[in-house]
Amino acid sequence: MLDDLIAFDQRLMLALNGSDSLYMDGFMKIFTSTWVWIPLALVILLVVFKNNKLRPFFILLLMIALTVFICDRVSSGVIKPWTCRLRPCQDPAILDQIDIVNGGRSGHYGFFSSHAANCFGLFMFFALLIRHRGLTFTLLIWALVSSFSRIYLGVHYPGDVLCGALFGMAVGALMYLLYALLDHRFRHSPQKITDFYTITGYLREDVLSIRLTMYLTYLFIIFYAFIYVSRNFL
């Protein structure tokens, strides 16, 4: 049974990994980078700060940090050393059949993907925290593309990404529930529920600023990928 799953995962990897497009190579390479999402992270933190009192804000910071810490440490510090499943870019069984963009090989073991765990952990946490349908959809697209980029670039099998995503969503939901329990102790006023606020009391115009920042980041990646192409042709 396990051998069949591994074989299926390898076939799926070959179907999804890479492309003949240098532009898509650049797009995925930039999309999976941390630095390009720094403005979005700052805007989200500003919105969270603006829509919460001081003590709940610090609790939220703690829960966000714990989400990332648990997703990363459990993946990199526990599961990967325990399972010792090679990344596709390190696996002799498939290495000569996949595209490895820019020769990047990352670490040695890949199960499960801490990148996917982090993305889906944050997606789940903020989707539950803010409760805005448009923002939830936008964050889901971000998490999906970010996670798929790991397959495209050849550093994770689809199974690595799927298990990482499931673990991340579980952690994100758990950290939100913990925040909800703690927040009840420090809440000084009832949540505002009007057409101007989400059900959890976040200003809709602030939510729009998060989405706008995300769309602008998408546009930046789309155009910056052309620079990647030009550099590789020079």
Phi and psi restraints in degrees (value plus and minus 20) as a CYANA .aco file:
   2 LEU   PHI     -84.3   -44.3
   2 LEU   PSI     -59.4   -19.4
   3 ASP   PHI     -83.3   -43.3
   3 ASP   PSI     -58.0   -18.0
   4 ASP   PHI     -85.4   -45.4
   4 ASP   PSI     -61.2   -21.2
   5 LEU   PHI     -84.5   -44.5
   5 LEU   PSI     -61.0   -21.0
   6 ILE   PHI     -84.7   -44.7
   6 ILE   PSI     -62.7   -22.7
   7 ALA   PHI     -83.7   -43.7
   7 ALA   PSI     -61.4   -21.4
   8 PHE   PHI     -83.8   -43.8
   8 PHE   PSI     -61.7   -21.7
   9 ASP   PHI     -81.7   -41.7
   9 ASP   PSI     -58.7   -18.7
  10 GLN   PHI     -87.7   -47.7
  10 GLN   PSI     -61.3   -21.3
  11 ARG   PHI     -84.6   -44.6
  11 ARG   PSI     -60.9   -20.9
  12 LEU   PHI     -85.6   -45.6
  12 LEU   PSI     -57.6   -17.6
  13 MET   PHI     -79.1   -39.1
  13 MET   PSI     -66.2   -26.2
  14 LEU   PHI     -84.5   -44.5
  14 LEU   PSI     -51.2   -11.2
  15 ALA   PHI     -95.9   -55.9
  15 ALA   PSI     -51.7   -11.7
  16 LEU   PHI    -120.7   -80.7
  16 LEU   PSI     -42.8    -2.8
  17 ASN   PHI     -93.0   -53.0
  17 ASN   PSI     114.9   154.9
  18 GLY   PHI      40.5    80.5
  18 GLY   PSI    -195.9  -155.9
  19 SER   PHI    -185.8  -145.8
  19 SER   PSI    -199.6  -159.6
  20 ASP   PHI    -113.1   -73.1
  20 ASP   PSI     -10.2    29.8
  21 SER   PHI    -121.0   -81.0
  21 SER   PSI      96.4   136.4
  22 LEU   PHI     -86.4   -46.4
  22 LEU   PSI     -51.8   -11.8
  23 TYR   PHI     -83.1   -43.1
  23 TYR   PSI     -66.0   -26.0
  24 MET   PHI     -84.9   -44.9
  24 MET   PSI     -53.0   -13.0
  25 ASP   PHI     -78.2   -38.2
  25 ASP   PSI     -67.1   -27.1
  26 GLY   PHI     -86.1   -46.1
  26 GLY   PSI     -61.8   -21.8
  27 PHE   PHI     -79.4   -39.4
  27 PHE   PSI     -68.8   -28.8
  28 MET   PHI     -88.4   -48.4
  28 MET   PSI     -56.7   -16.7
  29 LYS   PHI     -83.1   -43.1
  29 LYS   PSI     -61.8   -21.8
  30 ILE   PHI     -94.2   -54.2
  30 ILE   PSI     -60.8   -20.8
  31 PHE   PHI     -80.9   -40.9
  31 PHE   PSI     -55.6   -15.6
  32 THR   PHI    -104.3   -64.3
  32 THR   PSI     -25.2    14.8
  33 SER   PHI     -93.9   -53.9
  33 SER   PSI     129.7   169.7
  34 THR   PHI     -97.1   -57.1
  34 THR   PSI     -61.6   -21.6
  35 TRP   PHI     -79.3   -39.3
  35 TRP   PSI     -53.0   -13.0
  36 VAL   PHI     -89.4   -49.4
  36 VAL   PSI     -39.3     0.7
  37 TRP   PHI    -119.8   -79.8
  37 TRP   PSI     -15.2    24.8
  38 ILE   PHI     -80.1   -40.1
  38 ILE   PSI     -65.4   -25.4
  39 PRO   PHI     -77.8   -37.8
  39 PRO   PSI     -60.6   -20.6
  40 LEU   PHI     -83.2   -43.2
  40 LEU   PSI     -63.2   -23.2
  41 ALA   PHI     -80.6   -40.6
  41 ALA   PSI     -60.9   -20.9
  42 LEU   PHI     -86.1   -46.1
  42 LEU   PSI     -60.6   -20.6
  43 VAL   PHI     -85.2   -45.2
  43 VAL   PSI     -62.7   -22.7
  44 ILE   PHI     -81.1   -41.1
  44 ILE   PSI     -65.1   -25.1
  45 LEU   PHI     -82.6   -42.6
  45 LEU   PSI     -58.6   -18.6
  46 LEU   PHI     -83.9   -43.9
  46 LEU   PSI     -62.5   -22.5
  47 VAL   PHI     -84.8   -44.8
  47 VAL   PSI     -62.7   -22.7
  48 VAL   PHI     -83.1   -43.1
  48 VAL   PSI     -62.7   -22.7
  49 PHE   PHI     -83.1   -43.1
  49 PHE   PSI     -64.5   -24.5
  50 LYS   PHI     -85.0   -45.0
  50 LYS   PSI     -52.1   -12.1
  51 ASN   PHI    -120.2   -80.2
  51 ASN   PSI      -8.4    31.6
  52 ASN   PHI    -157.2  -117.2
  52 ASN   PSI     134.5   174.5
  53 LYS   PHI     -92.8   -52.8
  53 LYS   PSI     150.1   190.1
  54 LEU   PHI     -82.6   -42.6
  54 LEU   PSI     -69.6   -29.6
  55 ARG   PHI     -87.1   -47.1
  55 ARG   PSI     -64.4   -24.4
  56 PRO   PHI     -80.2   -40.2
  56 PRO   PSI     -53.1   -13.1
  57 PHE   PHI     -82.3   -42.3
  57 PHE   PSI     -63.8   -23.8
  58 PHE   PHI     -88.5   -48.5
  58 PHE   PSI     -52.2   -12.2
  59 ILE   PHI     -84.0   -44.0
  59 ILE   PSI     -62.3   -22.3
  60 LEU   PHI     -82.1   -42.1
  60 LEU   PSI     -63.4   -23.4
  61 LEU   PHI     -78.0   -38.0
  61 LEU   PSI     -61.6   -21.6
  62 LEU   PHI     -83.6   -43.6
  62 LEU   PSI     -63.5   -23.5
  63 MET   PHI     -86.8   -46.8
  63 MET   PSI     -58.1   -18.1
  64 ILE   PHI     -84.1   -44.1
  64 ILE   PSI     -65.4   -25.4
  65 ALA   PHI     -82.8   -42.8
  65 ALA   PSI     -61.2   -21.2
  66 LEU   PHI     -85.5   -45.5
  66 LEU   PSI     -56.9   -16.9
  67 THR   PHI     -78.4   -38.4
  67 THR   PSI     -70.0   -30.0
  68 VAL   PHI     -86.5   -46.5
  68 VAL   PSI     -62.8   -22.8
  69 PHE   PHI     -82.8   -42.8
  69 PHE   PSI     -68.1   -28.1
  70 ILE   PHI     -85.1   -45.1
  70 ILE   PSI     -65.3   -25.3
  71 CYS   PHI     -79.3   -39.3
  71 CYS   PSI     -64.3   -24.3
  72 ASP   PHI     -93.4   -53.4
  72 ASP   PSI     -65.9   -25.9
  73 ARG   PHI     -90.5   -50.5
  73 ARG   PSI     -60.0   -20.0
  74 VAL   PHI     -85.1   -45.1
  74 VAL   PSI     -61.5   -21.5
  75 SER   PHI     -87.9   -47.9
  75 SER   PSI     -78.5   -38.5
  76 SER   PHI     -97.6   -57.6
  76 SER   PSI     -53.3   -13.3
  77 GLY   PHI    -115.3   -75.3
  77 GLY   PSI     -38.9     1.1
  78 VAL   PHI    -141.2  -101.2
  78 VAL   PSI     -81.5   -41.5
  79 ILE   PHI     -89.7   -49.7
  79 ILE   PSI     -66.5   -26.5
  80 LYS   PHI     -81.2   -41.2
  80 LYS   PSI     -68.0   -28.0
  81 PRO   PHI     -85.7   -45.7
  81 PRO   PSI     -46.5    -6.5
  82 TRP   PHI     -98.1   -58.1
  82 TRP   PSI     -67.1   -27.1
  83 THR   PHI    -100.7   -60.7
  83 THR   PSI     -51.4   -11.4
  84 CYS   PHI      33.7    73.7
  84 CYS   PSI      18.5    58.5
  85 ARG   PHI    -104.6   -64.6
  85 ARG   PSI     101.5   141.5
  86 LEU   PHI     -84.9   -44.9
  86 LEU   PSI     125.0   165.0
  87 ARG   PHI     -85.7   -45.7
  87 ARG   PSI     133.9   173.9
  88 PRO   PHI     -78.4   -38.4
  88 PRO   PSI     -52.3   -12.3
  89 CYS   PHI     -96.8   -56.8
  89 CYS   PSI     -22.9    17.1
  90 GLN   PHI    -139.5   -99.5
  90 GLN   PSI     -27.7    12.3
  91 ASP   PHI    -108.1   -68.1
  91 ASP   PSI      95.6   135.6
  92 PRO   PHI     -79.8   -39.8
  92 PRO   PSI     -45.4    -5.4
  93 ALA   PHI     -89.0   -49.0
  93 ALA   PSI     -40.5    -0.5
  94 ILE   PHI    -156.4  -116.4
  94 ILE   PSI     -28.0    12.0
  95 LEU   PHI     -75.0   -35.0
  95 LEU   PSI     -62.4   -22.4
  96 ASP   PHI     -99.3   -59.3
  96 ASP   PSI     -18.2    21.8
  97 GLN   PHI    -132.6   -92.6
  97 GLN   PSI     -23.7    16.3
  98 ILE   PHI    -132.0   -92.0
  98 ILE   PSI     141.1   181.1
  99 ASP   PHI    -112.8   -72.8
  99 ASP   PSI     107.2   147.2
 100 ILE   PHI    -134.1   -94.1
 100 ILE   PSI      85.3   125.3
 101 VAL   PHI     -87.3   -47.3
 101 VAL   PSI     108.1   148.1
 102 ASN   PHI      40.3    80.3
 102 ASN   PSI      -1.4    38.6
 103 GLY   PHI      49.4    89.4
 103 GLY   PSI      -9.9    30.1
 104 GLY   PHI     -91.5   -51.5
 104 GLY   PSI     109.5   149.5
 105 ARG   PHI    -139.0   -99.0
 105 ARG   PSI     -28.9    11.1
 106 SER   PHI      35.0    75.0
 106 SER   PSI    -166.1  -126.1
 107 GLY   PHI    -101.1   -61.1
 107 GLY   PSI    -190.7  -150.7
 108 HIS   PHI    -106.2   -66.2
 108 HIS   PSI     -67.0   -27.0
 109 TYR   PHI    -125.0   -85.0
 109 TYR   PSI     132.8   172.8
 110 GLY   PHI    -148.5  -108.5
 110 GLY   PSI     -25.4    14.6
 111 PHE   PHI    -124.6   -84.6
 111 PHE   PSI     102.7   142.7
 112 PHE   PHI    -121.3   -81.3
 112 PHE   PSI     152.9   192.9
 113 SER   PHI     -91.9   -51.9
 113 SER   PSI      95.5   135.5
 114 SER   PHI     -89.1   -49.1
 114 SER   PSI     -49.6    -9.6
 115 HIS   PHI     -82.5   -42.5
 115 HIS   PSI     -69.4   -29.4
 116 ALA   PHI     -84.7   -44.7
 116 ALA   PSI     -59.5   -19.5
 117 ALA   PHI     -81.7   -41.7
 117 ALA   PSI     -65.7   -25.7
 118 ASN   PHI     -82.4   -42.4
 118 ASN   PSI     -67.1   -27.1
 119 CYS   PHI     -81.9   -41.9
 119 CYS   PSI     -67.6   -27.6
 120 PHE   PHI     -95.8   -55.8
 120 PHE   PSI     -47.2    -7.2
 121 GLY   PHI     -84.0   -44.0
 121 GLY   PSI     -66.8   -26.8
 122 LEU   PHI     -88.1   -48.1
 122 LEU   PSI     -58.9   -18.9
 123 PHE   PHI     -76.2   -36.2
 123 PHE   PSI     -70.2   -30.2
 124 MET   PHI     -85.3   -45.3
 124 MET   PSI     -61.8   -21.8
 125 PHE   PHI     -81.7   -41.7
 125 PHE   PSI     -69.7   -29.7
 126 PHE   PHI     -94.5   -54.5
 126 PHE   PSI     -49.0    -9.0
 127 ALA   PHI     -83.6   -43.6
 127 ALA   PSI     -62.0   -22.0
 128 LEU   PHI     -93.8   -53.8
 128 LEU   PSI     -53.7   -13.7
 129 LEU   PHI     -90.1   -50.1
 129 LEU   PSI     -65.4   -25.4
 130 ILE   PHI    -116.4   -76.4
 130 ILE   PSI     -52.5   -12.5
 131 ARG   PHI      37.5    77.5
 131 ARG   PSI      37.7    77.7
 132 HIS   PHI    -148.5  -108.5
 132 HIS   PSI     100.4   140.4
 133 ARG   PHI     -78.2   -38.2
 133 ARG   PSI     -64.6   -24.6
 134 GLY   PHI     -83.7   -43.7
 134 GLY   PSI     -62.1   -22.1
 135 LEU   PHI     -87.2   -47.2
 135 LEU   PSI     -60.4   -20.4
 136 THR   PHI     -78.7   -38.7
 136 THR   PSI     -64.9   -24.9
 137 PHE   PHI     -83.5   -43.5
 137 PHE   PSI     -63.4   -23.4
 138 THR   PHI     -83.6   -43.6
 138 THR   PSI     -62.9   -22.9
 139 LEU   PHI     -86.7   -46.7
 139 LEU   PSI     -55.1   -15.1
 140 LEU   PHI     -84.4   -44.4
 140 LEU   PSI     -63.5   -23.5
 141 ILE   PHI     -80.0   -40.0
 141 ILE   PSI     -62.8   -22.8
 142 TRP   PHI     -79.5   -39.5
 142 TRP   PSI     -66.9   -26.9
 143 ALA   PHI     -85.2   -45.2
 143 ALA   PSI     -60.1   -20.1
 144 LEU   PHI     -85.9   -45.9
 144 LEU   PSI     -67.4   -27.4
 145 VAL   PHI     -87.4   -47.4
 145 VAL   PSI     -61.6   -21.6
 146 SER   PHI     -79.5   -39.5
 146 SER   PSI     -62.5   -22.5
 147 SER   PHI     -91.3   -51.3
 147 SER   PSI     -61.3   -21.3
 148 PHE   PHI     -82.7   -42.7
 148 PHE   PSI     -51.7   -11.7
 149 SER   PHI     -80.2   -40.2
 149 SER   PSI     -48.8    -8.8
 150 ARG   PHI     -88.0   -48.0
 150 ARG   PSI     -54.4   -14.4
 151 ILE   PHI     -92.1   -52.1
 151 ILE   PSI     -66.1   -26.1
 152 TYR   PHI     -77.1   -37.1
 152 TYR   PSI     -63.1   -23.1
 153 LEU   PHI     -97.9   -57.9
 153 LEU   PSI     -29.2    10.8
 154 GLY   PHI      67.8   107.8
 154 GLY   PSI      -5.6    34.4
 155 VAL   PHI    -122.6   -82.6
 155 VAL   PSI     -28.6    11.4
 156 HIS   PHI    -165.5  -125.5
 156 HIS   PSI     123.6   163.6
 157 TYR   PHI     -94.8   -54.8
 157 TYR   PSI     136.5   176.5
 158 PRO   PHI     -75.9   -35.9
 158 PRO   PSI     -57.1   -17.1
 159 GLY   PHI     -83.7   -43.7
 159 GLY   PSI     -56.0   -16.0
 160 ASP   PHI     -80.8   -40.8
 160 ASP   PSI     -63.4   -23.4
 161 VAL   PHI     -90.5   -50.5
 161 VAL   PSI     -64.2   -24.2
 162 LEU   PHI     -81.5   -41.5
 162 LEU   PSI     -67.9   -27.9
 163 CYS   PHI     -85.8   -45.8
 163 CYS   PSI     -57.6   -17.6
 164 GLY   PHI     -83.0   -43.0
 164 GLY   PSI     -62.0   -22.0
 165 ALA   PHI     -83.8   -43.8
 165 ALA   PSI     -64.2   -24.2
 166 LEU   PHI     -83.9   -43.9
 166 LEU   PSI     -62.6   -22.6
 167 PHE   PHI     -84.4   -44.4
 167 PHE   PSI     -63.7   -23.7
 168 GLY   PHI     -80.9   -40.9
 168 GLY   PSI     -62.5   -22.5
 169 MET   PHI     -84.8   -44.8
 169 MET   PSI     -58.0   -18.0
 170 ALA   PHI     -83.9   -43.9
 170 ALA   PSI     -62.9   -22.9
 171 VAL   PHI     -86.6   -46.6
 171 VAL   PSI     -64.4   -24.4
 172 GLY   PHI     -79.7   -39.7
 172 GLY   PSI     -62.9   -22.9
 173 ALA   PHI     -86.0   -46.0
 173 ALA   PSI     -60.8   -20.8
 174 LEU   PHI     -84.8   -44.8
 174 LEU   PSI     -62.1   -22.1
 175 MET   PHI     -87.5   -47.5
 175 MET   PSI     -53.3   -13.3
 176 TYR   PHI     -87.4   -47.4
 176 TYR   PSI     -62.3   -22.3
 177 LEU   PHI     -82.3   -42.3
 177 LEU   PSI     -59.5   -19.5
 178 LEU   PHI     -84.5   -44.5
 178 LEU   PSI     -62.1   -22.1
 179 TYR   PHI     -81.3   -41.3
 179 TYR   PSI     -62.7   -22.7
 180 ALA   PHI     -81.4   -41.4
 180 ALA   PSI     -57.3   -17.3
 181 LEU   PHI     -87.8   -47.8
 181 LEU   PSI     -63.1   -23.1
 182 LEU   PHI     -92.3   -52.3
 182 LEU   PSI     -58.1   -18.1
 183 ASP   PHI     -83.0   -43.0
 183 ASP   PSI     -51.9   -11.9
 184 HIS   PHI     -80.8   -40.8
 184 HIS   PSI     -49.9    -9.9
 185 ARG   PHI     -93.9   -53.9
 185 ARG   PSI     -47.1    -7.1
 186 PHE   PHI    -130.4   -90.4
 186 PHE   PSI     -16.7    23.3
 187 ARG   PHI     -94.9   -54.9
 187 ARG   PSI     106.4   146.4
 188 HIS   PHI    -126.7   -86.7
 188 HIS   PSI     -30.3     9.7
 189 SER   PHI    -168.8  -128.8
 189 SER   PSI     133.0   173.0
 190 PRO   PHI     -86.5   -46.5
 190 PRO   PSI     135.7   175.7
 191 GLN   PHI     -87.0   -47.0
 191 GLN   PSI     121.9   161.9
 192 LYS   PHI    -103.0   -63.0
 192 LYS   PSI     104.4   144.4
 193 ILE   PHI    -145.1  -105.1
 193 ILE   PSI      75.9   115.9
 194 THR   PHI    -162.0  -122.0
 194 THR   PSI    -196.8  -156.8
 195 ASP   PHI     -86.5   -46.5
 195 ASP   PSI     -34.7     5.3
 196 PHE   PHI    -112.8   -72.8
 196 PHE   PSI     -27.6    12.4
 197 TYR   PHI    -147.7  -107.7
 197 TYR   PSI     134.0   174.0
 198 THR   PHI     -96.3   -56.3
 198 THR   PSI     153.3   193.3
 199 ILE   PHI     -83.9   -43.9
 199 ILE   PSI     -42.3    -2.3
 200 THR   PHI    -119.5   -79.5
 200 THR   PSI      -8.9    31.1
 201 GLY   PHI      70.4   110.4
 201 GLY   PSI      -1.2    38.8
 202 TYR   PHI    -116.6   -76.6
 202 TYR   PSI     113.2   153.2
 203 LEU   PHI     -79.9   -39.9
 203 LEU   PSI     110.3   150.3
 204 ARG   PHI     -84.6   -44.6
 204 ARG   PSI     -52.2   -12.2
 205 GLU   PHI     -88.4   -48.4
 205 GLU   PSI     -49.8    -9.8
 206 ASP   PHI     -91.2   -51.2
 206 ASP   PSI     -58.5   -18.5
 207 VAL   PHI     -81.8   -41.8
 207 VAL   PSI     -59.0   -19.0
 208 LEU   PHI     -82.1   -42.1
 208 LEU   PSI     -55.3   -15.3
 209 SER   PHI     -85.9   -45.9
 209 SER   PSI     -54.4   -14.4
 210 ILE   PHI     -85.3   -45.3
 210 ILE   PSI     -66.8   -26.8
 211 ARG   PHI     -84.3   -44.3
 211 ARG   PSI     -60.5   -20.5
 212 LEU   PHI     -82.9   -42.9
 212 LEU   PSI     -62.5   -22.5
 213 THR   PHI     -81.6   -41.6
 213 THR   PSI     -58.9   -18.9
 214 MET   PHI     -86.7   -46.7
 214 MET   PSI     -63.0   -23.0
 215 TYR   PHI     -83.4   -43.4
 215 TYR   PSI     -60.7   -20.7
 216 LEU   PHI     -85.6   -45.6
 216 LEU   PSI     -55.3   -15.3
 217 THR   PHI     -86.1   -46.1
 217 THR   PSI     -60.8   -20.8
 218 TYR   PHI     -77.7   -37.7
 218 TYR   PSI     -65.9   -25.9
 219 LEU   PHI     -82.3   -42.3
 219 LEU   PSI     -60.8   -20.8
 220 PHE   PHI     -80.3   -40.3
 220 PHE   PSI     -64.5   -24.5
 221 ILE   PHI     -83.2   -43.2
 221 ILE   PSI     -62.5   -22.5
 222 ILE   PHI     -78.3   -38.3
 222 ILE   PSI     -65.0   -25.0
 223 PHE   PHI     -99.5   -59.5
 223 PHE   PSI     -55.3   -15.3
 224 TYR   PHI     -87.6   -47.6
 224 TYR   PSI     -46.8    -6.8
 225 ALA   PHI     -81.9   -41.9
 225 ALA   PSI     -48.4    -8.4
 226 PHE   PHI     -86.0   -46.0
 226 PHE   PSI     -54.1   -14.1
 227 ILE   PHI     -85.5   -45.5
 227 ILE   PSI     -59.4   -19.4
 228 TYR   PHI     -78.4   -38.4
 228 TYR   PSI     -64.6   -24.6
 229 VAL   PHI     -82.7   -42.7
 229 VAL   PSI     -67.5   -27.5
 230 SER   PHI     -82.4   -42.4
 230 SER   PSI     -57.8   -17.8
 231 ARG   PHI     -85.5   -45.5
 231 ARG   PSI     -55.7   -15.7
 232 ASN   PHI     -99.4   -59.4
 232 ASN   PSI     -35.2     4.8
 233 PHE   PHI    -109.1   -69.1
 233 PHE   PSI     -38.8     1.2
